[in-house]
Amino acid sequence: MMDEIQRRLLMEVADLHTVPEGAYNIRANGAMAARNTTANIDITSKLDKSGIDIVIKPGTKNESVHIPVVLSESGLKETVYNDFYIGEDSDVVIVAGCGIDNCGTHDSQHDGVHRFFIGKNARIKYVEKHYGSGQGTGKRLLNPRTEVYMDENSYCEMEMVQIKGVDSTVRDTIAELKSGARMVVRERLMTHGDQDAVSNYKVYLNGADSGADVVSRSVAKDNSKQEFNSGIIGNAPCNGHTECDAIIMGNARVVAVPQLEANNIDAALIHEAAIGKIAGDQLIKLMTLGLTEEQAEEQIINGFLK
Amino acid sequence: MLKLENLSFAVDGDNGNREIIRNVNLSLQEGKFVAVTGPNGGGKSTLAKLIVGIEKPTGGRIFFNGEDITEKSITERANMGISFAFQQPVRFKGLDVFDLIRLASNKKISVSEACKYLSEVGLCARDYNNREVNSSLSGGELKRIEIATVLARGTKLSLFDEPEAGIDLWSFQNLIKVFENMQKKNLGGTIMVISHQERILNIADEIIVVANGQVKNHGKREDILPELLGTQMAVPACERGGVAE
């Protein structure tokens, strides 16, 4: 059974107040806390290592899978391997996420390795939220690795959110797309205090008419550091776009390295990157509406990360 | 309700101290529609920014409803009842039109209330509420949203800095109606509009002519406007072709 802290973490990362509808697997402090499978979605534990296989039958429509992870025990370190097999012609929403509450002095760490095998014409929306809380001196560390293998004409939308409380993150995402496949990534990140976050993308557009749109919006406050390395490799006639937009505050540091590689004459690749502080005229405009400078700043950041 | 006393504003330029506003004395009455006109670079926008608090005067005092607001911040003045529509509206990534109208009205408003303000400025609210206030909106659209934020505030004093700038001919007709409406219903309390447009000067109660950092003339429209049209300070096309209508 889950305690209050775990329930709160669950709400932050998966918007869950109670057990979700449909298929789910809730992992708490390194062990399975609850699981449900449906006629179309099967979840089984891996036998050789820690983690689960999620198998979605071909043609499954409008179903969802929740696989949140919560850690509330200080000093717990784990690496979990989750594999998603998404059948042809299916259309599903997958909600992952990890919440760590560390009140102790030892570092707590969750490294999740997620692999997606997306069948022909299948569509998935994947939402991953990270959240950290707790007053302890032990750090909250999250290092997700995501691999996405997309078959012909499949579609994958990924929403990655890390707004609060995670001390250190290195996120690696790689994707390989066959012809007609399309990937859309929306990453939102806020770091504060002494946190640091690194996000690396490598998207291989291998098939004709494949496409990727990788966009990151981030806010770096206080002494935090962020690094965004976004690479798109066009090996076929394809379209790729990557964008990094960052607001920098205090003594923060932001590095944005968009990287494009075209190995085909019909590969059309674009990158954009912008880093800057909050524009003075934005603050002034909101102050003329009666907001204080602090309130104006908050509204601008909230809107930016919405 | 607004009184400027010996107001001055100078900046340090390449050639030493440059006075942009020079010893301006001005008094606005409650509920009046006042148009401020004059040549470009004459100090009109700076005057408005001094009243709103975006710039701090280097000399003189500003009184609002009898209270000295010279040292008050932008936020304090806004909360006392002064609103300002920027000549070049600010763009926001992420904030949508509804957010901005809601912040302006300073209360939890419903979508239909926000629609009311957008309709006032000739925008179909259904199409705009969820649009981001960013570069996907045209200059004219941003301009009308800017005016809607001032309407949503409904304060005692509303300043508009060249509301017609960047607005196309079709929208301009609507814009005039917005100001006519404001005046008829007295929606905006005291209204001060910086403008070069004869159509706007035409609906004003009073006209102030600002040039070279000073108030050159201030009086009733019927006294000032004929003079202006003779000096080419207003829209020259009206005089030359006589077909502006």
Interface residues (C-beta under 8 A of the other chain):
Chain A: R217 D245 A279 D281 Q282 I284 K285 L286 M287 T288 L289 G290 L291 T292 E293 Q299 I300 N302 G303 F304 L305 K306
Chain B: V52 I54 S73 I74 T75 A78 N79 S83 F84 F86 P89 V90 F92 K93 G94 L95 D96 D99 L103 A104 N106 T149 R153
